[in-house]
């Protein structure tokens, strides 16, 4: 439980395509990728600052 299978992933992609349309999906994916990158950088910085404090 907790992992997404191929069928569920395809269903989610179809729903996104219907909701946002084909033209907006690349920009949506790009913004999600940027948000994920920024989140990971923030985590990395937090871990590094915690290590420096020790």
C-alpha positions in Angstrom: 0.0 0.0 0.0 1.2 3.5 -0.7 2.8 2.9 -4.1 1.1 4.1 -7.3 0.8 1.5 -10.0 0.8 2.0 -13.7 -3.0 2.0 -14.0 -3.4 4.7 -11.4 -0.7 6.8 -12.9 -2.3 6.7 -16.3 -5.7 7.6 -14.8 -4.2 10.7 -13.0 -2.5 11.8 -16.3 -5.8 11.5 -18.2 -7.6 13.5 -15.6 -4.9 16.2 -15.7 -5.1 16.3 -19.5 -8.9 16.8 -19.3 -8.7 19.5 -16.6 -5.8 21.6 -17.9 -5.7 20.8 -21.6 -2.7 19.8 -23.6 -1.3 23.3 -23.9 -0.9 24.0 -20.2 0.5 20.6 -19.2 4.2 21.4 -20.1 4.1 24.6 -18.1 2.4 22.9 -15.2 5.0 20.1 -15.2 7.8 22.7 -15.4 6.5 24.6 -12.4 6.1 21.4 -10.4 9.7 20.4 -11.2 11.0 23.8 -10.1 9.0 23.6 -6.9 10.4 20.1 -6.2 13.9 21.3 -6.9 13.5 24.3 -4.5 12.1 22.0 -1.8 15.0 19.7 -2.1 17.5 22.6 -1.9 15.8 23.9 1.2 16.0 20.5 2.8 19.7 20.2 1.9 20.4 23.6 3.4 18.6 22.8 6.6 20.5 19.6 7.0 23.8 21.4 6.3 23.0 24.1 8.9 22.0 21.5 11.4 25.3 19.7 10.9 27.3 23.0 11.3 25.5 23.7 14.6 26.6 20.3 16.1 
